[in-house]
Amino acid sequence: MSTDDSGATEAGADGGDGPVETVEHVSGTGVPIRGNDIDTDQIIPARFMKVVTFDGLGQFAFFDQRFDDDDELKDHPMNEERFQEASVMAVNANFGCGSSREHAPQALQRWGIDALVGESFAEIFAGNCLALGIPTVTADSEAIADLQKFVEDHPDAMIDVDVAAETVRYGDREIDVTVDDAQRTALVDGEWDTTALMRSNAGVVDETARALPYVDD
């Protein structure tokens, strides 16, 4: 079993032909994004969704909050040099509300975000994050405010999101967080990426296909 820089691990699936990726924990520096009801149009404006692939969407994450009409930088955490390498985003309530566009988590992932810690998340947004292996873990408003303040004061400090244990550690503190049961099972057991899961069990898939009378070689 190996662990990569984002906290993802790989382990062979039972009876499978290769590794499946699990996400038991994510470690990285943080970036605080304050505000309730931040919707997907703020995360990725609709005009940037006219793409064939999701490649390059990261540069447009929070574009209208980061740039004015003349493309000049505005005051926003994601414009600050100290947060450029962040991979854990600390947010507030109802993050990712609005439309169901999967471009929102795609843009955040391509900016560099591997996990989100917040007060609450819109259900469809959280589901779209899960499809990318991005945990969306929750804590109460006081705990999130403390985390955001810590990240702002210590931009180089590591934040460790333990999906399996449902904890977040930073500095000398450890707080309990909540991970949706279905999300936690999918991430920890490596079931979040169905394509990879099928690939890791290619032998079983082939065997099943050969047994079907309506499938020809």
Residue frames as a rotation matrix with the C-alpha (Angstrom) as fourth column:
MET 1
0.581 0.814 0.000 0.00
0.814 -0.581 0.000 0.00
0.000 0.000 -1.000 0.00
SER 2
-0.589 -0.786 0.185 1.31
0.792 -0.608 -0.060 3.43
0.160 0.112 0.981 -0.91
THR 3
0.401 0.676 -0.618 0.28
0.741 -0.636 -0.214 6.93
-0.538 -0.372 -0.756 0.07
ASP 4
-0.080 -0.424 0.902 0.59
0.863 -0.483 -0.151 9.86
0.499 0.766 0.404 -2.33
ASP 5
-0.904 -0.424 0.050 0.95
0.352 -0.806 -0.476 13.56
0.242 -0.412 0.878 -1.50
SER 6
-0.450 0.805 0.387 -2.81
-0.518 -0.588 0.621 14.18
0.728 0.079 0.681 -1.54
GLY 7
-0.489 0.247 0.837 -3.46
-0.791 0.280 -0.544 11.50
-0.369 -0.928 0.058 1.05
ALA 8
0.594 0.690 -0.413 -4.89
-0.800 0.558 -0.218 9.00
0.080 0.461 0.884 -1.41
THR 9
-0.333 -0.671 0.663 -3.83
-0.640 0.677 0.364 5.38
-0.693 -0.303 -0.654 -1.04
GLU 10
0.108 0.321 -0.941 -3.87
-0.896 0.441 0.047 2.44
0.430 0.838 0.335 -3.37
ALA 11
-0.474 -0.201 0.857 -4.63
-0.609 0.778 -0.155 -1.12
-0.636 -0.596 -0.491 -2.40
GLY 12
-0.928 0.093 -0.360 -5.50
-0.236 0.600 0.764 -4.19
0.288 0.794 -0.535 -4.40
ALA 13
-0.038 0.980 0.197 -9.20
-0.995 -0.056 0.084 -5.00
0.094 -0.193 0.977 -4.60
ASP 14
-0.291 -0.010 0.957 -10.26
-0.434 0.893 -0.123 -8.42
-0.853 -0.451 -0.264 -3.36
GLY 15
0.121 0.310 0.943 -10.26
0.547 0.772 -0.324 -10.72
-0.828 0.555 -0.077 -6.35
GLY 16
0.858 0.254 -0.446 -9.34
-0.141 -0.719 -0.681 -7.83
-0.493 0.647 -0.581 -8.61
ASP 17
0.641 -0.604 0.473 -6.72
0.760 0.413 -0.502 -7.38
0.108 0.681 0.724 -11.28
GLY 18
-0.286 -0.744 0.604 -5.17
0.556 -0.642 -0.528 -4.14
0.781 0.184 0.597 -10.10
PRO 19
-0.822 -0.128 -0.556 -5.21
0.558 -0.384 -0.736 -1.31
-0.119 -0.915 0.387 -7.56
VAL 20
0.305 0.845 0.439 -8.16
0.726 -0.505 0.467 0.84
0.616 0.176 -0.768 -6.63
GLU 21
-0.628 -0.571 0.528 -7.65
0.180 -0.767 -0.616 4.29
0.757 -0.292 0.585 -5.21
THR 22
0.300 0.676 -0.673 -8.86
0.894 0.047 0.446 5.02
0.333 -0.735 -0.590 -1.69
VAL 23
-0.213 -0.302 0.929 -8.96
-0.054 -0.946 -0.319 8.36
0.975 -0.118 0.186 0.11
GLU 24
0.222 0.232 -0.947 -8.49
0.849 0.432 0.304 7.79
0.480 -0.872 -0.101 3.82
HIS 25
0.420 -0.073 -0.905 -6.89
0.591 -0.734 0.333 11.14
-0.688 -0.675 -0.265 4.61
VAL 26
0.504 -0.266 0.822 -5.80
0.645 -0.517 -0.563 14.33
0.574 0.814 -0.089 2.90
SER 27
0.325 -0.480 -0.815 -2.98
0.725 -0.427 0.541 16.55
-0.608 -0.766 0.209 4.15
GLY 28
-0.163 -0.436 0.885 -1.98
0.861 -0.500 -0.088 19.99
0.481 0.748 0.457 2.94
THR 29
-0.922 -0.125 -0.368 -1.95
0.291 -0.850 -0.440 23.67
-0.257 -0.512 0.819 3.72
GLY 30
-0.117 0.993 0.006 -5.25
0.900 0.109 -0.422 25.53
-0.419 -0.044 -0.907 3.83
VAL 31
-0.919 0.013 0.393 -7.08
0.169 -0.890 0.423 28.44
0.355 0.456 0.816 2.25
PRO 32
-0.567 0.748 -0.345 -10.02
0.497 -0.023 -0.867 30.14
-0.657 -0.663 -0.359 4.00
ILE 33
-0.812 0.442 0.382 -13.06
0.178 -0.436 0.882 31.09
0.556 0.784 0.275 1.90
ARG 34
-0.833 0.464 -0.302 -15.56
0.260 -0.153 -0.953 32.95
-0.489 -0.872 0.007 4.07
GLY 35
-0.625 0.702 -0.341 -19.25
-0.776 -0.604 0.180 33.42
-0.080 0.377 0.923 3.39
ASN 36
-0.403 0.596 0.694 -22.49
0.035 0.768 -0.640 31.44
-0.914 -0.234 -0.330 3.49
ASP 37
0.548 0.786 0.286 -24.43
0.252 0.171 -0.952 30.28
-0.798 0.594 -0.105 0.42
ILE 38
-0.273 -0.681 -0.680 -21.50
-0.679 -0.364 0.638 30.49
-0.682 0.635 -0.363 -1.99
ASP 39
0.653 0.689 0.313 -23.08
-0.244 0.583 -0.775 29.03
-0.717 0.429 0.549 -5.10
THR 40
0.207 -0.585 0.785 -21.60
0.672 0.667 0.320 27.19
-0.711 0.461 0.531 -8.05
ASP 41
0.744 0.073 0.665 -21.86
0.589 -0.542 -0.599 30.27
0.316 0.837 -0.446 -10.29
GLN 42
0.833 -0.525 0.173 -19.46
-0.547 -0.739 0.392 32.04
-0.078 -0.422 -0.903 -7.95
ILE 43
0.356 -0.720 0.595 -17.15
-0.049 0.622 0.782 29.02
-0.933 -0.308 0.186 -7.90
ILE 44
-0.726 -0.533 0.435 -17.09
0.429 0.144 0.892 28.82
-0.538 0.834 0.123 -11.72
PRO 45
-0.238 0.653 -0.719 -19.04
-0.502 -0.716 -0.485 31.42
-0.832 0.246 0.498 -13.77
ALA 46
0.491 0.605 0.626 -21.20
0.143 0.653 -0.743 29.97
-0.859 0.455 0.235 -16.53
ARG 47
0.832 -0.132 -0.539 -19.27
-0.537 -0.433 -0.723 31.67
-0.138 0.892 -0.431 -19.35
PHE 48
-0.205 -0.978 -0.029 -16.27
-0.973 0.200 0.113 29.44
-0.104 0.051 -0.993 -18.61
MET 49
-0.080 0.262 0.962 -18.27
-0.316 0.908 -0.274 26.24
-0.945 -0.326 0.011 -18.99
LYS 50
0.843 0.369 -0.392 -18.17
-0.458 0.108 -0.883 26.22
-0.283 0.923 0.260 -22.80
VAL 51
-0.220 -0.973 -0.065 -15.41
-0.951 0.199 0.238 23.65
-0.219 0.114 -0.969 -22.88
VAL 52
0.314 0.251 -0.916 -15.03
-0.588 0.808 0.020 20.17
0.745 0.532 0.402 -24.31
THR 53
0.060 -0.354 -0.933 -12.95
0.636 0.734 -0.238 18.93
0.769 -0.580 0.269 -21.36
PHE 54
0.924 0.280 -0.260 -12.40
0.368 -0.470 0.802 20.20
0.102 -0.837 -0.537 -17.83
ASP 55
0.030 -0.997 -0.076 -8.71
0.999 0.029 0.014 20.87
-0.012 -0.076 0.997 -18.44
GLY 56
-0.681 -0.467 0.563 -7.68
0.514 -0.854 -0.087 24.40
0.521 0.230 0.822 -17.55
LEU 57
0.341 0.913 0.225 -10.76
0.410 -0.360 0.838 25.22
0.846 -0.193 -0.496 -15.47
GLY 58
0.178 -0.306 -0.935 -8.63
0.984 0.059 0.168 25.81
0.004 -0.950 0.312 -12.37
GLN 59
-0.812 -0.578 0.082 -7.57
0.581 -0.813 0.018 29.28
0.056 0.062 0.996 -13.54
PHE 60
-0.515 0.699 0.496 -11.22
-0.112 -0.629 0.769 30.35
0.850 0.341 0.403 -13.64
ALA 61
-0.095 0.459 -0.883 -12.17
0.881 0.451 0.140 29.22
0.463 -0.765 -0.447 -10.11
PHE 62
0.284 0.351 -0.892 -13.85
0.801 -0.598 0.019 32.13
-0.527 -0.720 -0.451 -8.27
PHE 63
-0.382 -0.571 0.726 -12.95
0.903 -0.396 0.164 34.31
0.194 0.719 0.668 -11.26
ASP 64
0.153 0.520 0.840 -15.47
0.361 -0.821 0.443 37.10
0.920 0.236 -0.313 -10.64
GLN 65
0.967 0.098 -0.234 -14.49
0.251 -0.245 0.937 37.26
0.035 -0.965 -0.261 -6.97
ARG 66
0.283 -0.953 -0.107 -10.80
0.741 0.147 0.655 37.38
-0.608 -0.265 0.748 -7.87
PHE 67
-0.750 -0.561 0.350 -10.81
0.643 -0.491 0.588 39.82
-0.158 0.666 0.729 -10.80
ASP 68
-0.163 0.683 -0.712 -12.63
-0.021 -0.724 -0.689 43.05
-0.986 -0.097 0.133 -11.68
ASP 69
0.776 0.606 0.173 -14.06
0.165 0.070 -0.984 43.97
-0.609 0.792 -0.046 -15.09
ASP 70
0.694 -0.608 -0.385 -10.59
-0.706 -0.472 -0.528 45.01
0.139 0.639 -0.757 -16.25
ASP 71
0.737 -0.346 -0.580 -9.07
0.242 0.937 -0.252 41.68
0.631 0.046 0.774 -15.15
GLU 72
-0.218 -0.755 0.619 -7.26
-0.527 -0.443 -0.725 43.43
0.822 -0.484 -0.301 -12.30
LEU 73
-0.540 -0.074 -0.839 -6.74
0.477 0.793 -0.377 41.44
0.693 -0.604 -0.393 -9.11
LYS 74
0.344 0.677 0.650 -9.27
-0.422 -0.507 0.752 41.94
0.839 -0.533 0.111 -6.32
ASP 75
-0.475 -0.456 0.752 -8.81
-0.868 0.105 -0.485 41.21
0.143 -0.884 -0.446 -2.62
HIS 76
0.724 0.661 -0.195 -9.40
-0.630 0.750 0.201 37.46
0.280 -0.023 0.960 -2.40
PRO 77
0.462 -0.567 0.682 -7.55
-0.509 0.460 0.727 34.66
-0.726 -0.684 -0.076 -0.55
MET 78
0.617 -0.198 0.761 -6.96
0.528 0.822 -0.214 32.69
-0.583 0.534 0.612 -3.76
ASN 79
0.835 -0.371 0.407 -5.02
0.147 -0.561 -0.815 35.65
0.530 0.740 -0.414 -5.15
GLU 80
0.704 -0.565 0.431 -2.65
-0.701 -0.455 0.548 35.75
-0.114 -0.688 -0.717 -2.19
GLU 81
0.048 -0.813 -0.581 0.80
-0.701 0.387 -0.599 34.21
0.712 0.436 -0.551 -2.67
ARG 82
-0.630 -0.383 0.675 0.71
-0.775 0.368 -0.515 32.56
-0.051 -0.848 -0.528 0.75
PHE 83
0.055 0.742 0.668 -2.28
-0.494 0.601 -0.628 30.40
-0.868 -0.296 0.400 -0.24
GLN 84
0.132 0.020 -0.991 -1.16
-0.991 -0.012 -0.132 29.37
-0.014 1.000 0.018 -3.73
GLU 85
-0.671 -0.452 -0.588 -0.09
-0.484 0.867 -0.115 25.85
0.562 0.208 -0.801 -2.70
ALA 86
-0.495 0.529 0.689 -3.15
-0.744 0.152 -0.651 25.19
-0.449 -0.835 0.318 -0.53
SER 87
-0.799 0.247 -0.549 -5.04
-0.214 0.736 0.643 21.92
0.562 0.631 -0.535 -0.97
VAL 88
-0.476 0.683 -0.554 -7.57
0.876 0.422 -0.232 22.08
0.075 -0.596 -0.800 1.89
MET 89
-0.624 0.342 0.703 -10.34
-0.007 -0.901 0.433 24.70
0.782 0.265 0.565 1.62
ALA 90
-0.733 0.387 -0.560 -12.13
0.641 0.117 -0.758 25.90
-0.228 -0.915 -0.334 4.78
VAL 91
-0.720 0.563 0.406 -15.62
0.018 -0.569 0.822 27.18
0.693 0.600 0.400 3.98
ASN 92
-0.806 0.479 0.346 -18.87
-0.525 -0.311 -0.792 28.11
-0.272 -0.821 0.502 5.72
ALA 93
-0.358 0.756 0.548 -22.53
-0.004 0.586 -0.811 27.06
-0.934 -0.292 -0.206 5.36
ASN 94
0.600 0.748 0.283 -24.34
0.195 0.206 -0.959 25.75
-0.776 0.631 -0.022 2.26
PHE 95
-0.236 -0.787 -0.570 -21.22
-0.577 -0.358 0.734 25.86
-0.782 0.502 -0.370 0.12
GLY 96
-0.971 -0.226 0.078 -21.81
-0.060 0.546 0.835 24.79
-0.231 0.807 -0.544 -3.49
CYS 97
-0.140 0.987 0.082 -25.51
0.342 0.125 -0.931 25.61
-0.929 -0.102 -0.355 -3.62
GLY 98
-0.060 0.189 -0.980 -27.27
-0.746 -0.660 -0.082 26.70
-0.663 0.727 0.180 -6.81
SER 99
0.564 0.304 -0.768 -26.96
-0.801 0.428 -0.419 24.78
0.201 0.851 0.485 -10.05
SER 100
0.840 -0.148 0.522 -25.72
-0.109 0.897 0.429 21.20
-0.532 -0.417 0.737 -10.21
ARG 101
0.783 -0.520 -0.341 -22.79
-0.456 -0.108 -0.883 21.99
0.423 0.847 -0.322 -12.53
GLU 102
0.845 -0.526 -0.099 -19.97
0.504 0.721 0.476 19.51
-0.179 -0.452 0.874 -11.98
HIS 103
0.353 -0.724 0.593 -17.61
0.425 -0.440 -0.791 22.14
0.833 0.531 0.152 -13.34
ALA 104
0.705 -0.037 0.708 -17.49
-0.522 -0.704 0.482 23.68
0.481 -0.709 -0.516 -9.83
PRO 105
0.755 -0.480 0.447 -15.60
-0.197 0.484 0.853 20.86
-0.626 -0.732 0.270 -8.06
GLN 106
0.630 -0.551 0.547 -13.66
0.776 0.440 -0.452 20.22
0.008 0.709 0.705 -11.28
ALA 107
0.532 -0.412 0.740 -12.40
0.044 -0.859 -0.510 23.83
0.845 0.304 -0.439 -11.18
LEU 108
0.735 -0.245 0.632 -11.50
-0.678 -0.284 0.679 23.60
0.013 -0.927 -0.375 -7.50
GLN 109
0.768 -0.462 0.443 -9.63
0.279 0.864 0.419 20.33
-0.576 -0.198 0.793 -8.01
ARG 110
0.482 -0.595 0.643 -7.70
0.810 0.023 -0.586 21.78
0.334 0.804 0.493 -10.91
TRP 111
0.631 -0.308 0.712 -6.82
-0.391 -0.919 -0.052 24.83
0.671 -0.246 -0.700 -8.83
GLY 112
-0.443 -0.878 -0.179 -5.33
-0.342 0.350 -0.872 22.37
0.829 -0.326 -0.456 -6.33
ILE 113
-0.171 0.455 0.874 -8.04
-0.985 -0.084 -0.149 21.56
0.006 -0.886 0.463 -3.78
ASP 114
-0.680 -0.147 -0.718 -8.09
-0.224 0.974 0.013 17.96
0.698 0.170 -0.696 -2.51
ALA 115
-0.416 0.576 -0.704 -10.51
0.869 0.479 -0.122 18.36
0.267 -0.662 -0.700 0.44
LEU 116
-0.345 0.389 0.854 -13.10
-0.182 -0.921 0.345 20.78
0.921 -0.036 0.388 1.77
VAL 117
-0.614 0.179 -0.769 -13.94
0.780 0.291 -0.554 21.39
0.124 -0.940 -0.318 5.43
GLY 118
-0.744 0.393 0.541 -17.08
-0.189 -0.900 0.393 23.42
0.641 0.190 0.744 6.06
GLU 119
-0.673 0.598 0.436 -20.24
-0.605 -0.105 -0.789 23.97
-0.426 -0.795 0.433 8.06
SER 120
0.142 0.713 0.686 -22.43
0.128 0.674 -0.727 22.36
-0.981 0.192 0.004 5.36
PHE 121
-0.864 -0.445 -0.234 -22.47
-0.218 -0.089 0.972 21.57
-0.453 0.891 -0.020 1.66
ALA 122
0.103 0.868 -0.485 -25.16
-0.958 -0.044 -0.282 21.45
-0.266 0.494 0.828 -1.00
GLU 123
0.379 0.105 0.919 -26.03
-0.253 0.967 -0.006 17.80
-0.890 -0.231 0.393 -1.57
ILE 124
0.966 0.002 0.259 -25.42
0.241 0.359 -0.902 17.69
-0.095 0.933 0.346 -5.33
PHE 125
0.564 -0.818 0.112 -22.15
-0.681 -0.537 -0.498 19.60
0.467 0.204 -0.860 -4.99
ALA 126
0.065 -0.531 0.845 -20.96
-0.849 0.415 0.327 17.11
-0.524 -0.739 -0.424 -2.35
GLY 127
0.638 0.236 0.733 -21.91
0.088 0.923 -0.374 14.25
-0.765 0.303 0.568 -4.67
ASN 128
0.944 -0.326 0.042 -19.96
-0.017 -0.177 -0.984 15.81
0.328 0.929 -0.173 -7.53
CYS 129
0.259 -0.878 0.403 -16.97
-0.953 -0.299 -0.038 16.18
0.154 -0.375 -0.914 -5.22
LEU 130
0.281 -0.102 0.954 -17.22
-0.464 0.856 0.228 12.53
-0.840 -0.507 0.193 -4.23
ALA 131
0.943 0.123 0.310 -17.07
0.197 0.547 -0.814 11.53
-0.270 0.828 0.491 -7.90
LEU 132
0.611 -0.781 0.129 -13.63
-0.293 -0.375 -0.880 13.20
0.735 0.500 -0.458 -7.98
GLY 133
0.228 -0.514 -0.827 -12.44
0.755 0.630 -0.183 11.72
0.615 -0.583 0.531 -4.68
ILE 134
-0.603 -0.373 0.705 -12.70
-0.064 -0.858 -0.510 15.07
0.795 -0.353 0.494 -2.86
PRO 135
-0.398 0.467 -0.790 -13.95
0.895 0.385 -0.224 14.71
0.200 -0.796 -0.571 0.74
THR 136
-0.291 0.387 0.875 -16.47
-0.196 -0.919 0.341 17.28
0.936 -0.072 0.343 1.98
VAL 137
-0.351 0.066 -0.934 -16.38
0.806 0.529 -0.266 17.08
0.477 -0.846 -0.239 5.78
THR 138
0.196 0.589 0.784 -18.43
0.044 -0.804 0.593 19.18
0.980 -0.082 -0.183 8.18
ALA 139
-0.578 -0.284 -0.765 -18.08
0.787 0.056 -0.615 20.74
0.217 -0.957 0.191 11.63
ASP 140
0.437 0.800 -0.412 -20.01
0.873 -0.487 -0.018 23.35
-0.215 -0.352 -0.911 13.62
SER 141
0.769 -0.026 0.638 -19.68
0.341 -0.829 -0.444 27.05
0.540 0.559 -0.629 12.87
GLU 142
0.857 -0.476 0.197 -17.40
-0.453 -0.512 0.730 27.75
-0.246 -0.715 -0.655 15.83
ALA 143
0.348 -0.744 0.570 -14.96
0.318 0.666 0.675 25.02
-0.882 -0.054 0.469 14.84
ILE 144
0.400 -0.166 0.901 -14.89
0.914 -0.001 -0.406 26.26
0.068 0.986 0.151 11.25
ALA 145
0.921 -0.053 0.385 -14.33
-0.045 -0.999 -0.030 29.87
0.386 0.011 -0.922 12.35
ASP 146
0.651 -0.723 0.229 -11.39
-0.333 -0.001 0.943 28.74
-0.682 -0.691 -0.241 14.49
LEU 147
0.237 -0.553 0.799 -9.95
0.707 0.662 0.249 26.73
-0.666 0.506 0.548 11.58
GLN 148
0.636 0.048 0.770 -10.29
0.678 -0.511 -0.529 29.65
0.368 0.858 -0.358 9.16
LYS 149
0.921 -0.322 0.218 -8.59
-0.384 -0.839 0.385 31.98
0.059 -0.438 -0.897 11.63
PHE 150
0.451 -0.783 0.428 -5.77
-0.009 0.476 0.880 29.47
-0.893 -0.400 0.207 12.16
VAL 151
0.317 -0.297 0.901 -5.26
0.905 0.378 -0.195 29.04
-0.283 0.877 0.389 8.41
GLU 152
0.836 0.040 0.547 -5.17
0.275 -0.893 -0.356 32.80
0.474 0.448 -0.758 7.93
ASP 153
0.792 -0.532 0.299 -2.60
-0.586 -0.526 0.616 33.20
-0.170 -0.663 -0.729 10.71
HIS 154
-0.100 -0.819 0.564 -0.56
-0.414 0.550 0.725 30.12
-0.905 -0.161 -0.395 9.74
PRO 155
0.589 0.443 -0.676 -0.73
-0.766 0.039 -0.642 29.72
-0.259 0.895 0.362 5.94
ASP 156
-0.159 -0.739 -0.654 2.19
-0.817 0.471 -0.333 27.27
0.554 0.482 -0.679 5.92
ALA 157
-0.521 -0.008 0.854 0.74
-0.711 0.557 -0.429 24.96
-0.472 -0.830 -0.295 8.58
MET 158
-0.885 0.169 -0.433 -0.47
-0.159 0.765 0.624 21.50
0.437 0.621 -0.651 7.58
ILE 159
-0.111 0.915 0.388 -4.12
-0.958 0.005 -0.286 20.56
-0.264 -0.404 0.876 7.87
ASP 160
-0.960 -0.228 -0.162 -4.77
-0.260 0.942 0.214 16.82
0.104 0.247 -0.963 8.13
VAL 161
-0.006 1.000 -0.002 -8.24
-1.000 -0.006 -0.016 15.60
-0.016 0.002 1.000 7.18
ASP 162
-0.943 -0.265 0.203 -8.72
-0.284 0.956 -0.070 12.03
-0.176 -0.124 -0.977 8.36
VAL 163
-0.297 0.874 -0.385 -11.74
-0.803 -0.010 0.596 10.73
0.516 0.486 0.705 6.48
ALA 164
-0.231 0.168 -0.959 -11.66
0.158 0.978 0.133 7.30
0.960 -0.121 -0.252 8.11
ALA 165
-0.622 -0.113 -0.775 -11.41
0.763 0.137 -0.632 8.62
0.178 -0.984 0.001 11.69
GLU 166
0.377 0.787 0.488 -13.58
0.678 -0.593 0.434 11.70
0.631 0.167 -0.757 11.03
THR 167
0.493 -0.303 -0.815 -11.12
0.612 -0.546 0.573 14.18
-0.619 -0.781 -0.084 12.50
VAL 168
0.668 -0.425 0.611 -9.25
0.314 -0.583 -0.749 17.27
0.674 0.693 -0.256 11.35
ARG 169
0.487 -0.604 -0.631 -5.88
0.778 -0.028 0.627 18.05
-0.397 -0.796 0.457 12.94
TYR 170
0.415 -0.438 0.797 -4.07
0.404 -0.696 -0.593 21.37
0.815 0.569 -0.112 12.73
GLY 171
0.011 -0.520 0.854 -1.47
-0.688 -0.624 -0.371 22.95
0.726 -0.583 -0.364 15.00
ASP 172
-0.946 -0.311 0.089 -1.93
-0.266 0.591 -0.761 21.36
0.184 -0.744 -0.642 18.41
ARG 173
-0.311 0.922 0.232 -5.66
-0.760 -0.094 -0.643 20.86
-0.571 -0.376 0.730 17.91
GLU 174
-0.980 0.193 -0.044 -7.83
0.124 0.771 0.624 17.98
0.154 0.607 -0.780 16.77
ILE 175
-0.473 0.881 0.016 -11.52
-0.765 -0.401 -0.504 18.48
-0.437 -0.250 0.864 16.07
ASP 176
-0.516 0.431 0.740 -14.23
0.402 0.885 -0.235 15.96
-0.756 0.176 -0.630 15.35
VAL 177
-0.621 0.360 -0.696 -15.88
-0.741 -0.560 0.372 16.29
-0.256 0.746 0.615 11.96
THR 178
0.142 0.747 0.650 -18.72
-0.159 0.665 -0.729 14.50
-0.977 0.000 0.213 10.23
VAL 179
-0.814 -0.299 -0.498 -18.37
-0.549 0.115 0.828 12.60
-0.190 0.947 -0.258 6.98
ASP 180
0.237 0.945 -0.224 -21.54
-0.969 0.213 -0.127 11.38
-0.072 0.247 0.966 5.30
ASP 181
0.191 -0.155 0.969 -21.70
-0.384 0.897 0.219 7.62
-0.903 -0.414 0.111 5.81
ALA 182
0.854 0.170 0.492 -22.03
0.342 0.529 -0.777 6.83
-0.392 0.831 0.394 2.11
GLN 183
0.789 -0.614 0.025 -19.19
-0.427 -0.577 -0.696 9.20
0.442 0.539 -0.717 1.23
ARG 184
0.185 -0.746 0.640 -16.94
-0.930 0.078 0.360 7.82
-0.319 -0.661 -0.679 3.95
THR 185
0.396 0.022 0.918 -17.52
-0.015 1.000 -0.017 4.22
-0.918 -0.007 0.396 2.83
ALA 186
0.964 0.028 0.265 -16.95
0.262 0.085 -0.961 5.06
-0.049 0.996 0.075 -0.84
LEU 187
0.633 -0.763 0.132 -13.71
-0.646 -0.614 -0.454 6.95
0.427 0.202 -0.881 -0.18
VAL 188
0.084 -0.627 0.775 -12.20
-0.898 0.289 0.331 4.62
-0.431 -0.724 -0.539 2.40
ASP 189
0.253 0.083 0.964 -13.13
0.040 0.995 -0.096 1.43
-0.967 0.063 0.249 0.51
GLY 190
-0.734 -0.640 -0.227 -12.14
-0.157 -0.165 0.974 2.82
-0.661 0.750 0.021 -2.88
GLU 191
-0.322 0.711 0.625 -15.61
0.840 0.519 -0.157 2.69
-0.436 0.475 -0.765 -4.37
TRP 192
0.138 0.404 -0.904 -15.88
0.088 -0.915 -0.395 6.37
-0.986 -0.025 -0.162 -5.35
ASP 193
-0.299 -0.304 -0.904 -14.36
-0.856 -0.334 0.395 5.92
-0.422 0.892 -0.160 -8.82
THR 194
0.504 0.621 0.600 -16.59
-0.337 0.781 -0.525 3.37
-0.795 0.062 0.603 -10.55
THR 195
0.820 -0.262 -0.508 -14.48
-0.491 0.132 -0.861 3.34
0.293 0.956 -0.021 -13.72
ALA 196
-0.238 -0.965 0.114 -11.33
-0.864 0.156 -0.478 2.50
0.444 -0.212 -0.871 -11.75
LEU 197
-0.159 0.258 0.953 -13.28
-0.734 0.615 -0.289 -0.07
-0.660 -0.745 0.092 -9.75
MET 198
0.867 0.493 0.075 -14.37
-0.290 0.622 -0.728 -1.86
-0.405 0.609 0.682 -12.91
ARG 199
0.521 -0.749 -0.409 -10.84
-0.602 0.017 -0.798 -1.68
0.605 0.662 -0.442 -14.31
SER 200
-0.369 -0.697 0.615 -9.41
-0.928 0.233 -0.291 -3.18
0.060 -0.678 -0.733 -11.13
ASN 201
-0.190 0.390 0.901 -11.84
-0.300 0.851 -0.431 -6.09
-0.935 -0.352 -0.045 -11.50
ALA 202
-0.179 0.079 -0.981 -11.38
-0.970 -0.181 0.163 -6.52
-0.165 0.980 0.109 -15.25
GLY 203
-0.943 -0.231 -0.240 -11.19
-0.274 0.948 0.163 -10.30
0.189 0.219 -0.957 -14.94
VAL 204
-0.631 0.773 0.063 -14.56
0.365 0.367 -0.856 -10.51
-0.685 -0.517 -0.514 -13.21
VAL 205
0.007 0.617 -0.787 -16.08
-0.558 -0.650 -0.515 -8.12
-0.830 0.443 0.340 -15.77
ASP 206
-0.485 -0.272 -0.831 -14.77
-0.867 0.274 0.416 -10.26
0.114 0.922 -0.369 -18.66
GLU 207
-0.994 0.105 0.018 -16.01
0.099 0.973 -0.211 -13.45
-0.039 -0.208 -0.977 -17.03
THR 208
-0.320 0.932 -0.168 -19.47
0.149 -0.125 -0.981 -11.97
-0.936 -0.339 -0.099 -16.54
ALA 209
-0.037 0.260 -0.965 -19.56
-0.841 -0.530 -0.111 -10.72
-0.540 0.807 0.238 -20.12
ARG 210
-0.779 -0.325 -0.536 -18.64
-0.584 0.687 0.432 -14.14
0.228 0.650 -0.725 -21.49
ALA 211
-0.877 0.470 0.102 -21.47
0.342 0.758 -0.555 -15.70
-0.339 -0.452 -0.825 -19.51
LEU 212
-0.179 0.843 -0.507 -24.07
-0.320 -0.537 -0.780 -13.38
-0.930 0.022 0.366 -21.06
PRO 213
-0.060 0.184 0.981 -25.77
0.686 0.721 -0.093 -15.02
-0.725 0.668 -0.170 -24.06
TYR 214
0.826 0.479 0.297 -26.28
0.543 -0.533 -0.649 -11.69
-0.153 0.697 -0.700 -25.85
VAL 215
0.583 -0.716 -0.384 -22.63
-0.574 -0.697 0.429 -10.56
-0.575 -0.029 -0.818 -25.73
ASP 216
0.939 -0.295 0.175 -20.52
0.332 0.651 -0.683 -11.64
0.088 0.700 0.709 -28.69
ASP 217
0.173 -0.960 -0.221 -16.72
0.622 -0.068 0.780 -11.63
-0.764 -0.272 0.585 -28.84
